[in-house]
Amino acid sequence: MPDAGMPDGGTEFSDAAAVAPRRLEVRVPMRWGDMDAYGHINNVQLVRILEEARIAAFGPPRGAGLPGIEPEVSLFNDVPEGTLALVVEHKIRYVRTLEYRNVPAVVQLWIGAVKGASFDIHYLVQDPVTGEDCVKASSHLAFVDEVTGRVLRLTPDQKAKLAPYIRSAAG
């Protein structure tokens, strides 16, 4: 699949692989039902793969299911009661098709911009057999007070947890 670029003409994903100081890597199973009529993983299912990777790396939101494997970075599972971790925006670039395989896709994650009340998670989805880059994406997230709906500022502890995975602006 050709790289059509971002709708706004941006190139924010073009150098991500070259400048990320530290990444988390998780493996997310591809399901038989994730295939579309063309035999590759459907674009909607790729968003699910991003979500599964984000939860594996940073933990499930508080109150979601029973305890399981601890994430590498306890972020979402350590938020106070009444705090929601919400996706504000996704940006996705489909570099090439991700063909269905009966082995998990490789997803690398790192942190981009960290602002007072929000941050970006960047993803690189790779074919598990060829190692080729298939999807480059980012999610902009914020913590929100469940009762008031107001955005909450990131705490020093949350910023410290993200710090080792932040891509520096200088590269």
Contact map, one row per residue, 1 for C-alpha under 8 A:
111000000000000000000000000000000000000000000000000000000000000000000000000000000000000000000111100000000000000000000000000000000000000000000000000000000000000000000000000
111100000000000000000000000000000000000000000000000000000000000000000000000000000000000000000111000000000000000000000000000000000000000000000000000000000000000000000000000
111110000000000000000000000000000000000000000000000000000000000000000000000000000000000000001111000000000000000000000000000000000000000000000000000000000000000000000000000
011111000000000000000000000000000000000000000000000000000000000000000000000000000000000000001000000000000000000000000000000000000000000000000000000000000000000000000000000
001111101110000000000000000000000000000000000000000000000000000000000000000000000000000000001000000000000000000000000000000000000000000000000000000000000000000000000000000
000111111110000000000000000000000000000000000000000000000000000000000000000000000000000000001000000000000000000000000000000000000000000000000000000000000000000000000000000
000011111100000000000000000000000000000000000000000000000000000000000000000000000000000000000000000000000000000000000000000000000000000000000000000000000000000000000000000
000001111100000000000000000000000000000000000000000000000000000000000000000000000000000000000000000000000000000000000000000000000000000000000000000000000000000000000000000
000011111110000000000000000000000000000000000000000000000000000000000000000000000000000000000000000000000000000000000000000000000000000000000000000000000000000000000000000
000011111111000000000000000000000000000000000000000000000000000000000000000000000000000000000000000000000000000000000000000000000000000000000000000000000000000000000000000
000011001111110000000000000000000000000000000000000000000000000000000000000000000000000000000000000000000000000000000000000000000000000000000000000000000000000000000000000
000000000111111100000000000000000000000000000000000000000000000000000000000000000000000000000000000000000000000000000000000000000000000000000000000000000000000000000000000
000000000011111100000000000000000000000000000000000000000000000000000000000000000000000000000000000000000000000000000000000000000000000110000000000000000000000000000000000
000000000011111110000000000000000000000000000000000000000000000000000000000000000000000000000000000000000000000000000000000000000000000000000000000000000000000000000000000
000000000001111111100000000000000000000000000000000000000000000000000000000000000000000000000000000000000000000000000000000000000000000000000000000000000000000000000000000
000000000001111111110000000000000000000000000000000000000000000000000000000000000000000000000000000000000000000000000000000000000000000000000000000000000000000000000000000
000000000000011111110000000000000000000000000000000000000000000000000000000000000000000000000000000000000000000000000000000000000000000000000000000000000000000000000000000
000000000000001111110000000000000000000000000000000000000000000000000000000000000000000000000000000000000000000000000000000000000000000000000000000000000000000000000000001
000000000000001111111000000000000000000000000000000000000000000000000000000000000000000000000000000000000000000000000000000000000000000000000000000000000000000000000011001
000000000000000111111110000000000000000000000000000000000000000000000000000000000000000000000000000000000000010000000000000000000000000000000000000000000000000000001111001
000000000000000000111110000000000000000000000000000000000000000000000000000000000000000000000000000000000000000000000000000000000000000000000000000000000000000000011111000
000000000000000000011111000000000000000000000000000000000000000000000000000000000000000000000000000000000000010000000000000000000000000000000000000000000000000000011110000
000000000000000000011111100000000000000000000000000000000000000000000000000000000000000000000000000000000001110000000000000000000000000000000000000000000000000000001000000
000000000000000000000111110000000000000000000000000000001000000000000001000000000000000000000000000000000001110000000000000000000000000000000000000000000000000000001000000
000000000000000000000011111000000000000000000000000000001000000000000000000000000000000000000000000000000111100000000000000000000000000000000000000000000000000000000000000
000000000000000000000001111100000000000000000000000010011000000000000000000000000000000000000000000000000111000000000000000000000000000000000000000000000000000000000000000
000000000000000000000000111110000000000000000000000010000000000000000000000000000000000000000000000000011110000000000000000000000000000000000000000000000000000000000000000
000000000000000000000000011111000000000000000000100110000000000000000000000000000000000000000000000000011110000000000000000000000000000000000000000000000000000000000000000
000000000000000000000000001111100000000000000000000000000000000000000000000000000000000000000000000001111000000000000000000000000000000000000000000000000000000000000000000
000000000000000000000000000111110100000010000000100000000000000000000000000000000000000000000000000111111000000000000000000000000000000000000000000000000000000000000000000
000000000000000000000000000011111110000000000000000000000000000000000000000000000000000000000000000101000000000000000000000000000000000000000000000000000000000000000000000
000000000000000000000000000001111110000000000000000000000000000000000000000000000000000000000000000101000000000000000000000000000000000000000000000000000000000000000000000
000000000000000000000000000000111111000000000000000000000000000000000000000000000000000000000000000000000000000000000000000000000000000000000000000000000000000000000000000
000000000000000000000000000001111111000111001000000000000000000000000000000000000000000000000000000100000000000000000000000000000000000000000000000000000000000000000000000
000000000000000000000000000000111111111111000000000000000000000000000000000000000000000000000000000100000000000000000000000000000000000000000000000000000000000000000000000
000000000000000000000000000000001111111111000000000000000000000000000000000000000000000000000000000000000000000000000000000000000000000000000000000000000000000000000000000
000000000000000000000000000000000011111100000000000000000000000000000000000000000000000000000000000000000000000000000000000000000000000000000000000000000000000000000000000
000000000000000000000000000000000011111100000000000000000000000000000000000000000000000000000000000000000000000000000000000000000000000000000000000000000000000000000000000
000000000000000000000000000000000011111110000000000000000000000000000000000000000000000000000000001100000000000000000000000000000000000000000000000000000000000000000000000
000000000000000000000000000000000111111111000000000000000000000000000000000000000000000000000000111100000000000000000000000000000000000000000000000000000000000000000000000
000000000000000000000000000001000111001111101100000000000000000000000000000000000000000000000000111100000000000000000000000000000000000000000000000000000000000000000000000
000000000000000000000000000000000111000111111100000000000000000000000000000000000000000000000000000000000000000000000000000000000000000000000000000000000000000000000000000
000000000000000000000000000000000000000011111110000000000000000000000000000000000000000000000000000000000000000000000000000000000000000000000000000000000000000000000000000
000000000000000000000000000000000000000001111111000000000000000000000000000000000000000000000000000000000000000000000000000000000000000000000000000000000000000000000000000
000000000000000000000000000000000100000011111111100000000000000000000000000000000000000000000000000000000000000000000000000000000000000000000000000000000000000000000000000
000000000000000000000000000000000000000011111111110000000000000000000000000000000000000000000000000000000000000000000000000000000000000000000000000000000000000000000000000
000000000000000000000000000000000000000000111111111000000000000000000000000000000000000000000000000000000000000000000000000000000000000000000000000000000000000000000000000
000000000000000000000000000000000000000000011111111100000000000000000000000000000000000000000000000000000000000000000000000000000000000000000000000000000000000000000000000
000000000000000000000000000101000000000000001111111110000000000000000000000000000000000000000000000000000000000000000000000000000000000000000000000000000000000000000000000
000000000000000000000000000000000000000000000111111111000000000000000000000000000000000000000000000000000010000000000000001000000000000000000000000000000000000000000000000
000000000000000000000000000000000000000000000011111111100000000000000000000000000000000000000000000000000000000000000000000000000000000000000000000000000000000000000000000
000000000000000000000000000100000000000000000001111111110000000000000000000000000000000000000000000000000000000000000000000000000000000000000000000000000000000000000000000
000000000000000000000000011100000000000000000000111111111000000000000000000000000000000000000000000000000010100000000000000000000000000000000000000000000000000000000000000
000000000000000000000000000000000000000000000000011111111110000000000000000000000000000000000000000000000000100000000000000000000000000000000000000000000000000000000000000
000000000000000000000000000000000000000000000000001111111111100000000010000100000000000000000000000000000000000000000000000000000000000000000000000000000000000000000000000
000000000000000000000000010000000000000000000000000111111111000000000011000000000000000000000000000000000000000000000000000000000000000000000000000000000000000000000000000
000000000000000000000001110000000000000000000000000011111110000000000011100000000000000000000000000000000000100000000000000000000000000000000000000000000000000000000000000
000000000000000000000000000000000000000000000000000001111111000000000011111110000000000000000000000000000000000000000000000000000000000000000000000000000000000000000000000
000000000000000000000000000000000000000000000000000001111111100000000111111110000000000000000000000000000000000000000000000000000000000000000000000000000000000000000000000
000000000000000000000000000000000000000000000000000000110111110100000000000110000000000000000000000000000000000000000000000000000000000000000000000000000000000000000000000
000000000000000000000000000000000000000000000000000000100011111100000000000111100001100000000000000000000000000000000000000000000000000000000000000000000000000000000000000
000000000000000000000000000000000000000000000000000000000001111100000000000111111000000000000000000000000000000000000000000000000000000000000000000000000000000000000000000
000000000000000000000000000000000000000000000000000000000000111111000000000000000000000000000000000000000000000000000000000000000000000000000000000000000000000000000000000
000000000000000000000000000000000000000000000000000000000001111111000000000000000000000000000000000000000000000000000000000000000000000000000000000000000000000000000000000
000000000000000000000000000000000000000000000000000000000000001111100000000000000000000000000000000000000000000000000000000000000000000000000000000000000000000000000000000
000000000000000000000000000000000000000000000000000000000000001111110000000000000000000000000000000000000000000000000000000000000000000000000000000000000000000000000000000
000000000000000000000000000000000000000000000000000000000000000011111000000000000000000000000000000000000000000000000000000000000000000000000000000000000000000000000000000
000000000000000000000000000000000000000000000000000000000000000001111100000000000000000000000000000000000000000000000000000000000000000000000000000000000000000000000000000
000000000000000000000000000000000000000000000000000000000000000000111110000000000000000000000000000000000000000000000000000000000000000000000000000000000000000000000000000
000000000000000000000000000000000000000000000000000000000010000000011111010000000000000000000000000000000000000000000000000000000000000000000000000000000000000000000000000
000000000000000000000000000000000000000000000000000000111110000000001111110000000000000000000000000000000000000000000000000000000000000000000000000000000000000000000000000
000000000000000000000001000000000000000000000000000000011110000000000111110000000000000000000000000000000000000000000000000000000000000000000000000000000000000000000000000
000000000000000000000000000000000000000000000000000000001110000000000011111000000000000000000000000000000000000000000000000000000000000000000000000000000000000010000000000
000000000000000000000000000000000000000000000000000000000110000000000111111111000000000000000000000000000000000000000000000000000000000000000000000000000000000010000000000
000000000000000000000000000000000000000000000000000000000110000000000000111111100000000000000000000000000000000000000000000000000000000000000000000000000000010010000000000
000000000000000000000000000000000000000000000000000000100111110000000000011111100000100000000000000000000000000000000000000000000000000000000000000000000000000000000000000
000000000000000000000000000000000000000000000000000000000111110000000000011111100000000000000000000000000000000000000000000000000000000000000000000000000000000000000000000
000000000000000000000000000000000000000000000000000000000000110000000000011111110000000000000000000000000000000000000000000000000000000000000000000000000000000000000000000
000000000000000000000000000000000000000000000000000000000000110000000000001111111011000000000000000000000000000000000000000000000000000000000000000000000000000000000000000
000000000000000000000000000000000000000000000000000000000000010000000000000001111110000000000000000000000000000000000000000000000000000000000000000000000000000000000000000
000000000000000000000000000000000000000000000000000000000000010000000000000000111110000000000000000000000000000000000000000000000000000000000000000000000000000000000000000
000000000000000000000000000000000000000000000000000000000000000000000000000000011111000000000000000000000000000000000000000000000000000000000000111000000000000000000000000
000000000000000000000000000000000000000000000000000000000000000000000000000000111111100000000000000000000000000000000000000000000000000000000011110000000000000000000000000
000000000000000000000000000000000000000000000000000000000000100000000000000000100111110000000000000000000000000000000000000000000000000000000011110000000000000000000000000
000000000000000000000000000000000000000000000000000000000000100000000000000100000011111000000000000000000000000000000000000000000000000000001111000000000000000000000000000
000000000000000000000000000000000000000000000000000000000000000000000000000000000001111100000000000000000000000000000000000000000000000000001111000000000000000000000000000
000000000000000000000000000000000000000000000000000000000000000000000000000000000000111111000000000000000000000000000000000000000000000000111100000000000000000000000000000
000000000000000000000000000000000000000000000000000000000000000000000000000000000000011111000000000000000000000000000000000000000000000000111100000000000000000000000000000
000000000000000000000000000000000000000000000000000000000000000000000000000000000000001111100000000000000000000000000000000000000000000000111000000000000000000000000000000
000000000000000000000000000000000000000000000000000000000000000000000000000000000000001111110000000000000000000000000000000000000000000011110000000000000000000000000000000
000000000000000000000000000000000000000000000000000000000000000000000000000000000000000011111000000000000000000000000000000000000000000011100000000000000000000000000000000
000000000000000000000000000000000000000000000000000000000000000000000000000000000000000001111100000000000000000000000000000000000000001111000000000000000000000000000000000
001111000000000000000000000000000000000000000000000000000000000000000000000000000000000000111110000000000000000000000000000000000000001110000000000000000000000000000000000
111000000000000000000000000000000000000000000000000000000000000000000000000000000000000000011111100000000000000000000000000000000000011100000000000000000000000000000000000
111000000000000000000000000000000000000000000000000000000000000000000000000000000000000000001111100000000000000000000000000000000000111100000000000000000000000000000000000
111000000000000000000000000000000000000000000000000000000000000000000000000000000000000000000111110000000000000000000000000000000000111000000000000000000000000000000000000
100000000000000000000000000000000000000110000000000000000000000000000000000000000000000000000111111000000000000000000000000000000000010000000000000000000000000000000000000
000000000000000000000000000000000000000110000000000000000000000000000000000000000000000000000001111100000000000000000000000001100000010000000000000000000000000000000000000
000000000000000000000000000000000000001110000000000000000000000000000000000000000000000000000000111110000000000000000000000000100000000000000000000000000000000000000000000
000000000000000000000000000001110110001110000000000000000000000000000000000000000000000000000000011111000000000000000000000000000000000000000000000000000000000000000000000
000000000000000000000000000001000000000000000000000000000000000000000000000000000000000000000000001111110000000000000000000000000000000000000000000000000000000000000000000
000000000000000000000000000011110000000000000000000000000000000000000000000000000000000000000000000111110000000000000000000000000000000000000000000000000000000000000000000
000000000000000000000000000011000000000000000000000000000000000000000000000000000000000000000000000011111000000000000000000000010000000000000000000000000000000000000000000
000000000000000000000000001111000000000000000000000000000000000000000000000000000000000000000000000011111100000000000000000000010000000000000000000000000000000000000000000
000000000000000000000000001111000000000000000000000000000000000000000000000000000000000000000000000000111110000000000000000011110000000000000000000000000000000000000000000
000000000000000000000000111100000000000000000000000000000000000000000000000000000000000000000000000000011111000000000000000011110000000000000000000000000000000000000000000
000000000000000000000000111100000000000000000000010010000000000000000000000000000000000000000000000000001111100000000000001111000000000000000000000000000000000000000000000
000000000000000000000011110000000000000000000000000000000000000000000000000000000000000000000000000000000111110000000000001110000000000000000000000000000000000000000000000
000000000000000000000011100000000000000000000000000011001000000000000000000000000000000000000000000000000011111000000000111100000000000000000000000000000000000000000000000
000000000000000000010111000000000000000000000000000000000000000000000000000000000000000000000000000000000001111100000000111000000000000000000000000000000000000000001110000
000000000000000000000000000000000000000000000000000000000000000000000000000000000000000000000000000000000000111111000011110000000000000000000000000000000000000001001110000
000000000000000000000000000000000000000000000000000000000000000000000000000000000000000000000000000000000000011111000011110000000000000000000000000000000000000000000111000
000000000000000000000000000000000000000000000000000000000000000000000000000000000000000000000000000000000000001111100011000000000000000000000000000000000000000000000110000
000000000000000000000000000000000000000000000000000000000000000000000000000000000000000000000000000000000000001111111111000000000000000000000000000000000000001000000000000
000000000000000000000000000000000000000000000000000000000000000000000000000000000000000000000000000000000000000011111110000000000000000000000000000000000000000000000000000
000000000000000000000000000000000000000000000000000000000000000000000000000000000000000000000000000000000000000001111100000000000000000000000000000000001100000000000000000
000000000000000000000000000000000000000000000000000000000000000000000000000000000000000000000000000000000000000001111110000000000000000000000110000000111100000000000000000
000000000000000000000000000000000000000000000000000000000000000000000000000000000000000000000000000000000000000001111111000000000000000000011110000000001100000000000000000
000000000000000000000000000000000000000000000000000000000000000000000000000000000000000000000000000000000000001111101111100000000000000000011100000000000000000000000000000
000000000000000000000000000000000000000000000000000000000000000000000000000000000000000000000000000000000000001111000111110000000000000001111000000000000000000000000000000
000000000000000000000000000000000000000000000000000000000000000000000000000000000000000000000000000000000000111100000011111000000000000001111000000000000000000000000000000
000000000000000000000000000000000000000000000000000000000000000000000000000000000000000000000000000000000000111100000001111100000000000111100000000000000000000000000000000
000000000000000000000000000000000000000000000000010000000000000000000000000000000000000000000000000000000011110000000000111110000000001111000000000000000000000000000000000
000000000000000000000000000000000000000000000000000000000000000000000000000000000000000000000000000000000011100000000000011111000000111110000000000000000000000000000000000
000000000000000000000000000000000000000000000000000000000000000000000000000000000000000000000000000000001111000000000000001111100000111100000000000000000000000000000000000
000000000000000000000000000000000000000000000000000000000000000000000000000000000000000000000000010000001110000000000000000111110011111000000000000000000000000000000000000
000000000000000000000000000000000000000000000000000000000000000000000000000000000000000000000000011000001100000000000000000011111111110000000000000000000000000000000000000
000000000000000000000000000000000000000000000000000000000000000000000000000000000000000000000000000000111100000000000000000001111110000000000000000000000000000000000000000
000000000000000000000000000000000000000000000000000000000000000000000000000000000000000000000000000000000000000000000000000000111110000000000000000000000000000000000000000
000000000000000000000000000000000000000000000000000000000000000000000000000000000000000000000000000000000000000000000000000000111111000000000000000000000000000000000000000
000000000000000000000000000000000000000000000000000000000000000000000000000000000000000000000000000000000000000000000000000001111111100000000000000000000000000000000000000
000000000000000000000000000000000000000000000000000000000000000000000000000000000000000000000000000000000000000000000000000001100111110000000000000000000000000000000000000
000000000000000000000000000000000000000000000000000000000000000000000000000000000000000000000011000000000000000000000000000111100011111100000000000000000000000000000000000
000000000000000000000000000000000000000000000000000000000000000000000000000000000000000000000111110000000000000000000000000111100001111100000000000000000000000000000000000
000000000000000000000000000000000000000000000000000000000000000000000000000000000000000000011111000000000000000000000000001111000000111110000000000000000000000000000000000
000000000000100000000000000000000000000000000000000000000000000000000000000000000000000000011110000000000000000000000000011110000000111111000000000000000000000000000000000
000000000000100000000000000000000000000000000000000000000000000000000000000000000000000001111000000000000000000000000000011100000000001111100000000000000000000000000000000
000000000000000000000000000000000000000000000000000000000000000000000000000000000000000001110000000000000000000000000001111000000000000111110000000000000000000000000000000
000000000000000000000000000000000000000000000000000000000000000000000000000000000000001111100000000000000000000000000001110000000000000011111000000000000000000000000000000
000000000000000000000000000000000000000000000000000000000000000000000000000000000000001111000000000000000000000000000111100000000000000001111100000000000000000000000000000
000000000000000000000000000000000000000000000000000000000000000000000000000000000000111110000000000000000000000000000111100000000000000000111110000000000000000000000000000
000000000000000000000000000000000000000000000000000000000000000000000000000000000000111100000000000000000000000000001110000000000000000000011111000000110000000000000000000
000000000000000000000000000000000000000000000000000000000000000000000000000000000011110000000000000000000000000000001100000000000000000000001111100000111100000000000000000
000000000000000000000000000000000000000000000000000000000000000000000000000000000011110000000000000000000000000000000000000000000000000000000111110011110000000000000000000
000000000000000000000000000000000000000000000000000000000000000000000000000000000111000000000000000000000000000000000000000000000000000000000011111111110000000000000000000
000000000000000000000000000000000000000000000000000000000000000000000000000000000111000000000000000000000000000000000000000000000000000000000001111111000000000000000000000
000000000000000000000000000000000000000000000000000000000000000000000000000000000100000000000000000000000000000000000000000000000000000000000000111110000000000000000000000
000000000000000000000000000000000000000000000000000000000000000000000000000000000000000000000000000000000000000000000000000000000000000000000000111111000000000000000000000
000000000000000000000000000000000000000000000000000000000000000000000000000000000000000000000000000000000000000000000000000000000000000000000001111111100000000000000000000
000000000000000000000000000000000000000000000000000000000000000000000000000000000000000000000000000000000000000000000000000000000000000000000001110111110000000000000000000
000000000000000000000000000000000000000000000000000000000000000000000000000000000000000000000000000000000000000000001000000000000000000000000111100011111000000000000000000
000000000000000000000000000000000000000000000000000000000000000000000000000000000000000000000000000000000000000000001000000000000000000000000111100001111100000000000000000
000000000000000000000000000000000000000000000000000000000000000000000000000000000000000000000000000000000000000000011100000000000000000000000010000000111110000000000000000
000000000000000000000000000000000000000000000000000000000000000000000000000000000000000000000000000000000000000000011100000000000000000000000010000000011111011000000000000
000000000000000000000000000000000000000000000000000000000000000000000000000000000000000000000000000000000000000000000000000000000000000000000000000000001111111000000000000
000000000000000000000000000000000000000000000000000000000000000000000000000000000000000000000000000000000000000000000000000000000000000000000000000000000111111100000000000
000000000000000000000000000000000000000000000000000000000000000000000000000000000000000000000000000000000000000000000000000000000000000000000000000000000011111110000000000
000000000000000000000000000000000000000000000000000000000000000000000000001000000000000000000000000000000000000000000000000000000000000000000000000000000111111111000000000
000000000000000000000000000000000000000000000000000000000000000000000000000000000000000000000000000000000000000001000000000000000000000000000000000000000111111111100000000
000000000000000000000000000000000000000000000000000000000000000000000000000000000000000000000000000000000000000000000000000000000000000000000000000000000001111111110000000
000000000000000000000000000000000000000000000000000000000000000000000000111000000000000000000000000000000000000000000000000000000000000000000000000000000000111111110000000
000000000000000000000000000000000000000000000000000000000000000000000000000000000000000000000000000000000000001000000000000000000000000000000000000000000000011111111100000
000000000000000000000000000000000000000000000000000000000000000000000000000000000000000000000000000000000000000000000000000000000000000000000000000000000000001111111100000
000000000000000000001100000000000000000000000000000000000000000000000000000000000000000000000000000000000000000000000000000000000000000000000000000000000000000111111100000
000000000000000000011111000000000000000000000000000000000000000000000000000000000000000000000000000000000000011000000000000000000000000000000000000000000000000001111110000
000000000000000000011100000000000000000000000000000000000000000000000000000000000000000000000000000000000000011110000000000000000000000000000000000000000000000001111111000
000000000000000000111100000000000000000000000000000000000000000000000000000000000000000000000000000000000000011110000000000000000000000000000000000000000000000000001111101
000000000000000000111000000000000000000000000000000000000000000000000000000000000000000000000000000000000000000100000000000000000000000000000000000000000000000000000111111
000000000000000000000000000000000000000000000000000000000000000000000000000000000000000000000000000000000000000000000000000000000000000000000000000000000000000000000011111
000000000000000000000000000000000000000000000000000000000000000000000000000000000000000000000000000000000000000000000000000000000000000000000000000000000000000000000001111
000000000000000001110000000000000000000000000000000000000000000000000000000000000000000000000000000000000000000000000000000000000000000000000000000000000000000000000011111
